[in-house]
Each structure stands twice: as C-alpha cells, then as structure tokens.
Amino acid sequence: MLIPFLAYLNRQTLIFSIRNLLCSILNALLSLLPKMNSSASADPPPFDPSRPAVPVSYPIKTLADLESRSYFDSFHFPFNKSSVALRNSRLADRPRMLVCHDMAGGYTDDKWVQGGSNPEAYTIWHWYLMDVFVYFSHDLVTLPPPCWTNAAHKHGVKVLGTFITEWDEGRVNANKLLATKESARMYAERLTELASALGFDGWLLNMEVKLDVEKIPILTEFVSHLTKTMHDLVPGSLVIWYDSITVDGNLIWQNQLNQKNKPFFDVSDGIFLNYSWLEDYPKHSAAVAGDRKFDVYVGIDIFGRGTYGGGQWNTNVALDVIKRGNVSAALFAPGWVYETKQPPDFATAQNRWWSLVEKSWGIMQSFPLELPFYSNFDQGRGQHVAIDGEQVSSAPWNNLSSQSFQPCLNFFGDPSSDSIQILVDFKEASYSGGGNITFKGTLPDVGYFSTKLFHGELLLGDLPVHLKYSAKLDGNSLIGLSLEFSSAEKEKLSVLFASRGNTLLTMTQFSSKFNKVIMPRQVTKSKTDPGWVILESSISMNGFTLTEIHALCYSESSLSPNPTQYFAILGHVSVKTSGQNVVFPPSTSWLVEGQDIEWTSGSQGSKTLSVKLRWRLKDGNASLFPKYNIFVEKLSNQDIEKQEYLGVAQVEAFYVFNLVVPSGTSNLKFIIQVCGVDGTSQPVNDSPSFHLPVERS
C-alpha cells in the first residue's frame, strides 16, 4: 500500500523467494533434531480480548468482528479510549500537512496502553508542523492507539484510523462489504461508531483491490455514508480517500486528481494522492479540485520508493513543488529516520529531518491558545519519573499519552564548543515526568543566549497572568523567560521574567533590551529536592496577545570579558490566571473499587496480584482531570513499605498486573493521585484509595 505497484511487486517477489529458501533450510535442520514433547512446542494460546490482561491496542482483522461489535465487549476497550479532546475541530483554510505513520506493521511499543519499558521507543514531538495524523497498518481496521490520539489532540492535530482492503483477502472483504448498499452502509456505521467511542477523528480509506465495475456505485455509497455519519456523530471529522482504485474498478494509481478518482473525492473530505507524481501534477490537481484544492494531499514516501525528489533527506524538494502548486501535502512513513537508524542518533536526526519540513512548509499549530497552559517538556519516554521535583521511579519507560506540550526548538545543526547546546534530556533530573530542557555550553560575547520555546496565539483578558517555572542552576548560571506580546494595533512588546539574583545588575543588563523587566515575586525550593528552584511572577496584559515564549540564558558574571560556562535545566513552565487554581475533590468524593482480582502463590510465602482498579467521582465530572498517578503501599503488622509508583492512567481505570506481594503483607493500599491541567497534583495523603486485604493461603 502507498508505494508504486511494480516496485512493491518486485520487492515482494524477492522477499517471498528469500523467505521460502530460508524456510526450506530451517525445515531441513529441524528434521535432523530429535522429536520433542508436543506440549513443549505447542503454539501459545490465541489472543482472547475478553480475558483480563495487560491492556493493549489492537486492530480489527475481519469483517465479522467489525459487524458483531465484539470490540466493545473486549476487556481492553475501556483502556483504549482517548482522554484528550481536540481543542478546535475546524481545519485551517490553507495548505495543510498530513502525516501518515507506518512503521514495522504498527502496534509496536505504542500498543501498551498503560506504557512500556523501552525508553528508546519511537515518538514524534514536532506536532506544531502538522494538521492531520494517520495511524496506518496493513490490518483491515487500524484503530489508533490512544497514546497517539492523546498526544496529537493536545497539540491541535486530528487523528485518523485506516480501513484497508488489499491483495486476495482484501478483494474477498471488499466484495462482502459491497454486496449491497445496505451492507455498505452497515459497515460504514460500524466504523463511525468505533471512531466516536474511541475519540479519534475519522478514517483513511484505502481500497487497494480491483473490483467489478458494477460494485463502484456501492463503493461510492460506502464512502458517502461513512463521511455523512462521521460528520453527524463527530463534528469536524475527516474521511480521506486514498488514490488507488478508479471509477472503472481498476487498481491504477493516478498520482493526481482527475476524472478517474474525483467521484470518490467529491463524496469525502479529501484525497491522499499516490507518490509517483510529476512536477506539474500538484498544479493540475488544484485546478481539478477548484475551491477544494486544500483537500488534495499530495503524497511523499519518505523512504523514497518511486517518490518525487527521492524522499529521505530530499523530502523538502517535493514539499517545495507541492507548496508552489498550492495544495496540501501528505508525508508517508516519517519513521524512516528511526527505522534506518540515521546518524548520529535518533533525536538529532529527527530534529534535522523535521527542520527540512519546517523550512519548506512553516509552522501549522500555535500554543498556547488557552489558559491554563502547562508543559514539562516530557516526550513520552524516559529513564525516570518525577512528581513535583521528587523522583518516584528510576525504571526506563515509554508512554506517549504522558507527552506534554512540545517546544518548537530551532535546530541549529551540530553544536560547537562556543555556543549553548539545547536538548530535551532524559538523563538529567526532571521536575515533573521524565523530561526537561537542558542548556549547556558557553554564553556568547553579548552575555546571554535566547531561544524560542513556544509559538502562541493567546488573547489575554483583564485578569493578571501568573507565570511559574522550575529550574536547576549550576554556579552563576541563571535562566529567565521572555514573553512576546502584540496588540490589535500591531504594537509589539517584550517582557523579561528574570531569574533570581541581583536586581540592579539584571536591570542594568536587560532594561534596554526589553520593554519591561520583572523580577520574581516569589522564589521557593522544592521540599523533596532543594536543587530545584521554583520562580513565580505575574503581569497584566489586557487586550494583548501572547505570541511567543523564549528561554533566556544568562549569568550574574555575564558582564565579565571572559567567556562564561553555562549549565541550567528548565523543569516546567506554567501560565494561568488567578481564577484557574485547581480544586481537588476530597478523597471521600471518589468511589474506588477493584475488579477481576486474581491471586497467585509465589515462592517463600509471597503472592502475586492482578487487579483492575476503577474509580469515579460520586457526583461530578472526572474528565476535568487529565491523568492519575497510581501508587501502592504494602502494609504489614509491623510497618508500611515505601509507596511504590505503579504507573499513570489517562482514563478512570488501571490494570495492575502480577504485583509481587511479599510474605507478611496483610493489606494493600492503592492510591489514585489526581492531577490537574495546570500540572499540579493532589497530595498523596489526600488522594482517593482502595484497600485490599491480602488473600490468605
């Protein structure tokens, strides 16, 4: 799918030949080995989605499962609901960027709904450069893992699943789907129901099979009905047609919008064109689309398989042509950087590659757009987890749902010894989550260094705005935040929220460079790690729009003629008004229960426990809280063990799997720490909990 057919066929033929040869060799070797016990070589039991297990995301593989709605009876269904709503359902009236994620068949590290243990798991953090994200695999119905929907929605990006029919099995499925107009409508309604229930925004349709021409009117009805029902149930949703089958029923990729594929474009929200287009195809497609030219997404295969410009490090070549054609772009398989292990390392190569996209296409998304705004720079993976400056876990992890608003850091190329190096770092201490921004190097001759963190579009009202951030500072290193504002009259103002330090020296150095310099009104240290300094300031900017947030690196010795070594860690940034402080309900306001409890005896009197925790507010809206930290205390008659961090939940449920319970433990106390949208956390001792006596043998 989504590559030129002949190139794909040749590659597949080679793969099949090699595979058959290897299988023959393997079978010959196995025949020389003694026969083993049949039970030892038996296949593992098939996946039973109805049974309690570690929650996973998985696709729907058959039309029978789609029709029966069996997915909704799955143990995993409640865990697969996205929890972050899309802040704006309308697509911008401009050339757009669609990104289609296709990597290793899908459902790799990202399938673990509650998070995995791979800190090197693939992720994307350049959300501000895209409008639509498609999760793709070669299964019949690809349901986006909720972590992708949560991360994308947070950044204003729509998320689509994929419906695909390909090869011989796909033709059988397509003929069953299109048996009648009634069957086509029924399957369309099943897809709509799934998207609505799981909280994503639509579908990419890839009917990559040859069909009898009499099936085409029914296929058109399927696309039309899916588009209509999606719009009715999920406002702002999208159904995008992939350029494959034509109105003649032939499987011939057109690589442009023309009369062979336009009837499908006319009854959907857009078309994703195949990659083997010529230079004038985007312009011609725009002419055919008319006032819907931005609904044409011209494909670029990042692996470079028959794609214009060759993809890979020349992706911008194709983007520039598409932009001149005044249509939208579709990037397929940006995980190329990760899969091919581009040097020198994934983060550097990823930043360098996306910088090509940014230079060609520009920034698509702005944040902050509303208050409160909070970012701890977490990419959704790391080597540890921290809460309010205290490290609660030293285990490596990945969980894209935990990704915070991502900074739009400029990529300057390889760092030099006479500059400040900027990196989102997982090894240095974190104030919250598993990330931070680390600044290190040598301050320039001017005595300070500034870099943009966020590109915003936030209109401020009459309430004062409170700014709060955390930092770890080495020696004389200081870090402040500068905010850029604009008025309706295009007046621009820059305000520096300075770090702690000598007020007179700070004013002397920066009063001529900013319209206003504000010293912190409060400086505190973290109770759990005094190395963290929390700085707070406020300002009234009624009627102004916050457009940019910058980090400013400087030093109290910056006026020295000698170069200044610099090191600072930025832990988080919070912007809100005085009326937006989160009020956590008391623990008695929650109902917490345990379900599917299973005990297993272990060695030396120990046990293991699996249990599903469920909680809800007795009277209120739990969706006001974006996440929950899960802890356990193991109690005995003598003492209480230290609280153990188990993970994080984005829905009101968490599955504890194979928890080791030492001998002598009499009770378990599971704690659900409620978190606010402004990054605050309810004190653990005030949080709702569930007590479970240990089962006696």
Secondary structure as the mmCIF struct_conf table of DSSP 4:
data_model
#
loop_
_struct_conf.conf_type_id
_struct_conf.id
_struct_conf.beg_label_comp_id
_struct_conf.beg_label_asym_id
_struct_conf.beg_label_seq_id
_struct_conf.end_label_comp_id
_struct_conf.end_label_asym_id
_struct_conf.end_label_seq_id
BEND BEND1 ILE A 3 ILE A 3
HELX_RH_AL_P HELX_RH_AL_P1 PHE A 5 LEU A 32
BEND BEND2 LEU A 33 LEU A 33
HELX_LH_PP_P HELX_LH_PP_P1 PRO A 34 ASN A 37
TURN_TY1_P TURN_TY1_P1 SER A 38 SER A 41
HELX_LH_PP_P HELX_LH_PP_P2 ALA A 42 PHE A 47
TURN_TY1_P TURN_TY1_P2 PRO A 49 SER A 50
BEND BEND3 ARG A 51 ARG A 51
BEND BEND4 VAL A 54 VAL A 54
STRN STRN1 VAL A 56 VAL A 56
STRN STRN2 ILE A 60 ILE A 60
HELX_RH_AL_P HELX_RH_AL_P2 LEU A 63 SER A 68
TURN_TY1_P TURN_TY1_P3 ARG A 69 ARG A 69
HELX_RH_3T_P HELX_RH_3T_P1 SER A 70 ASP A 73
BEND BEND5 SER A 74 SER A 74
TURN_TY1_P TURN_TY1_P4 PHE A 75 HIS A 76
HELX_RH_3T_P HELX_RH_3T_P2 PHE A 77 ASN A 80
BEND BEND6 LYS A 81 LYS A 81
BEND BEND7 ARG A 87 ARG A 87
BEND BEND8 ARG A 90 ARG A 90
HELX_LH_PP_P HELX_LH_PP_P3 LEU A 91 ALA A 92
BEND BEND9 ASP A 93 ARG A 94
STRN STRN3 MET A 97 HIS A 101
TURN_TY1_P TURN_TY1_P5 ALA A 104 GLY A 105
BEND BEND10 GLY A 106 GLY A 106
BEND BEND11 THR A 108 THR A 108
HELX_RH_3T_P HELX_RH_3T_P3 ASP A 109 LYS A 111
STRN STRN4 TRP A 112 TRP A 112
TURN_TY1_P TURN_TY1_P6 VAL A 113 GLN A 114
STRN STRN5 GLY A 116 GLY A 116
BEND BEND12 SER A 117 SER A 117
TURN_TY1_P TURN_TY1_P7 PRO A 119 GLU A 120
HELX_RH_3T_P HELX_RH_3T_P4 TRP A 127 LEU A 129
BEND BEND13 ASP A 131 ASP A 131
STRN STRN6 VAL A 132 TYR A 135
BEND BEND14 HIS A 138 LEU A 140
STRN STRN7 VAL A 141 THR A 142
HELX_LH_PP_P HELX_LH_PP_P4 LEU A 143 PRO A 145
HELX_RH_AL_P HELX_RH_AL_P3 PRO A 146 LYS A 154
TURN_TY1_P TURN_TY1_P8 HIS A 155 GLY A 156
STRN STRN8 LYS A 158 GLU A 166
HELX_RH_AL_P HELX_RH_AL_P4 TRP A 167 LEU A 177
TURN_TY1_P TURN_TY1_P9 LEU A 178 LEU A 178
BEND BEND15 ALA A 179 THR A 180
HELX_RH_AL_P HELX_RH_AL_P5 LYS A 181 LEU A 198
TURN_TY1_P TURN_TY1_P10 GLY A 199 GLY A 199
STRN STRN9 GLY A 202 GLU A 208
BEND BEND16 VAL A 209 VAL A 209
HELX_RH_3T_P HELX_RH_3T_P5 VAL A 213 LYS A 215
HELX_RH_AL_P HELX_RH_AL_P6 ILE A 216 LEU A 233
BEND BEND17 VAL A 234 VAL A 234
TURN_TY1_P TURN_TY1_P11 PRO A 235 GLY A 236
STRN STRN10 LEU A 238 TYR A 242
BEND BEND18 ASP A 243 ASP A 243
STRN STRN11 ILE A 245 ILE A 245
TURN_TY1_P TURN_TY1_P12 VAL A 247 ASP A 248
BEND BEND19 GLY A 249 GLY A 249
STRN STRN12 LEU A 251 LEU A 251
BEND BEND20 ASN A 255 GLN A 256
BEND BEND21 ASN A 258 ASN A 258
TURN_TY1_P TURN_TY1_P13 GLN A 259 ASN A 261
HELX_RH_AL_P HELX_RH_AL_P7 LYS A 262 ASP A 266
TURN_TY1_P TURN_TY1_P14 VAL A 267 VAL A 267
BEND BEND22 SER A 268 ASP A 269
STRN STRN13 GLY A 270 LEU A 273
BEND BEND23 TYR A 275 TYR A 275
TURN_TY1_P TURN_TY1_P15 GLU A 279 ASP A 280
HELX_RH_AL_P HELX_RH_AL_P8 TYR A 281 ALA A 289
HELX_RH_3T_P HELX_RH_3T_P6 GLY A 290 ASP A 295
STRN STRN14 VAL A 296 ASP A 301
TURN_TY1_P TURN_TY1_P16 ILE A 302 PHE A 303
BEND BEND24 ARG A 305 GLY A 306
HELX_RH_3T_P HELX_RH_3T_P7 TYR A 308 GLY A 310
BEND BEND25 GLY A 311 GLY A 311
HELX_RH_3T_P HELX_RH_3T_P8 GLN A 312 ASN A 314
HELX_RH_AL_P HELX_RH_AL_P9 THR A 315 ARG A 324
TURN_TY1_P TURN_TY1_P17 GLY A 325 ASN A 326
STRN STRN15 SER A 328 PHE A 332
TURN_TY1_P TURN_TY1_P18 PRO A 334 GLY A 335
HELX_RH_AL_P HELX_RH_AL_P10 TRP A 336 GLU A 339
TURN_TY1_P TURN_TY1_P19 THR A 340 LYS A 341
BEND BEND26 PRO A 343 PRO A 344
HELX_RH_AL_P HELX_RH_AL_P11 PHE A 346 TRP A 361
BEND BEND27 PHE A 367 PHE A 367
BEND BEND28 GLU A 370 PRO A 372
STRN STRN16 PHE A 373 SER A 375
BEND BEND29 GLY A 380 GLY A 380
STRN STRN17 ARG A 381 GLY A 382
BEND BEND30 GLN A 383 GLN A 383
STRN STRN18 VAL A 385 ILE A 387
TURN_TY1_P TURN_TY1_P20 ASP A 388 GLY A 389
STRN STRN19 GLU A 390 SER A 393
BEND BEND31 ALA A 395 ALA A 395
STRN STRN20 TRP A 397 ASN A 398
HELX_RH_3T_P HELX_RH_3T_P9 LEU A 400 SER A 402
HELX_LH_PP_P HELX_LH_PP_P5 PHE A 405 PRO A 407
HELX_LH_PP_P HELX_LH_PP_P6 LEU A 409 PHE A 411
BEND BEND32 GLY A 413 ASP A 414
TURN_TY1_P TURN_TY1_P21 SER A 417 ASP A 418
BEND BEND33 SER A 419 SER A 419
STRN STRN21 ILE A 420 VAL A 424
BEND BEND34 PHE A 426 GLU A 428
BEND BEND35 TYR A 431 SER A 432
STRN STRN22 GLY A 433 GLY A 433
TURN_TY1_P TURN_TY1_P22 GLY A 434 GLY A 434
STRN STRN23 ILE A 437 THR A 442
TURN_TY1_P TURN_TY1_P23 ASP A 445 VAL A 446
BEND BEND36 GLY A 447 GLY A 447
STRN STRN24 TYR A 448 LEU A 459
BEND BEND37 ASP A 462 LEU A 463
HELX_LH_PP_P HELX_LH_PP_P7 PRO A 464 PRO A 464
STRN STRN25 VAL A 465 LEU A 473
TURN_TY1_P TURN_TY1_P24 GLY A 475 ASN A 476
STRN STRN26 SER A 477 SER A 486
TURN_TY1_P TURN_TY1_P25 ALA A 488 GLU A 489
STRN STRN27 LYS A 492 PHE A 497
BEND BEND38 ARG A 500 GLY A 501
HELX_RH_AL_P HELX_RH_AL_P12 THR A 503 PHE A 510
TURN_TY1_P TURN_TY1_P26 SER A 511 LYS A 513
BEND BEND39 PHE A 514 ASN A 515
STRN STRN28 LYS A 516 ILE A 518
BEND BEND40 ARG A 521 ARG A 521
STRN STRN29 GLN A 522 LYS A 525
BEND BEND41 LYS A 527 THR A 528
TURN_TY1_P TURN_TY1_P27 PRO A 530 GLY A 531
STRN STRN30 VAL A 533 ILE A 539
TURN_TY1_P TURN_TY1_P28 ASN A 542 GLY A 543
STRN STRN31 THR A 545 SER A 555
TURN_TY1_P TURN_TY1_P29 GLU A 556 LEU A 559
BEND BEND42 SER A 560 ASN A 562
STRN STRN32 GLN A 565 THR A 577
HELX_RH_3T_P HELX_RH_3T_P10 SER A 578 GLN A 580
HELX_LH_PP_P HELX_LH_PP_P8 PHE A 584 PRO A 586
HELX_RH_3T_P HELX_RH_3T_P11 SER A 587 SER A 589
STRN STRN33 TRP A 590 SER A 601
HELX_RH_3T_P HELX_RH_3T_P12 SER A 603 GLY A 605
STRN STRN34 LYS A 607 LEU A 617
BEND BEND43 LYS A 618 GLY A 620
HELX_RH_3T_P HELX_RH_3T_P13 ALA A 622 LEU A 624
BEND BEND44 PHE A 625 PHE A 625
STRN STRN35 LYS A 627 LEU A 635
BEND BEND45 ASN A 637 GLN A 638
STRN STRN36 ILE A 640 ILE A 640
HELX_LH_PP_P HELX_LH_PP_P9 GLU A 641 GLN A 643
STRN STRN37 GLU A 644 ALA A 649
BEND BEND46 GLN A 650 GLU A 652
STRN STRN38 ALA A 653 VAL A 661
TURN_TY1_P TURN_TY1_P30 SER A 663 GLY A 664
STRN STRN39 ASN A 667 CYS A 675
TURN_TY1_P TURN_TY1_P31 VAL A 677 ASP A 678
BEND BEND47 GLY A 679 GLY A 679
STRN STRN40 SER A 681 SER A 681
HELX_RH_3T_P HELX_RH_3T_P14 VAL A 684 ASP A 686
BEND BEND48 SER A 687 SER A 687
STRN STRN41 SER A 689 PRO A 693
HELX_LH_PP_P HELX_LH_PP_P10 VAL A 694 ARG A 696
#
